[in-house]
Amino acid sequence: MSLSAVYLTATTSSSGTTGGDTMTSTLLMVGMLVVMFGALYFFMIRPQRKRDKELKAQVEKMAVGDTIVTIGGVVGTIANIQDDNVTIATSVAHTMITFKKSAVNTVVPRQQ
């Protein structure tokens, strides 16, 4: 069977469908897209927003003496907090490094 014969067979068989079948398939396709976007929201976007809110609350509550981990992986104890900057002491030599609050990845409160 040649390629043109296959094309003719496909076009003649699809031209016999009614308008209702086309409408049903279109609605089904739109419905599946809505379900996929809903699943994307509930499994990916919503949990990420929740984590972002929790981190923002932790950053607002951090105080001098808390241990933090930055997005670069630097671990240190908070020595000073000013406006948008956080100064931490790292290592045994207490090297001071200043970061933006947005660079904080994890806050571990000090033990009371």
Secondary structure, 3 states (H helix, E strand, C coil): CCHHHHHHHHHHHHCCCCHHHHHHHHHHHHHHHHHHHHHHHHHHHHHHHHHHHHHHHHHHHCCCCCEEEECCCCEEEEEEEECCEEEEEECCCCEEEEEEHHHEEEEECCCC
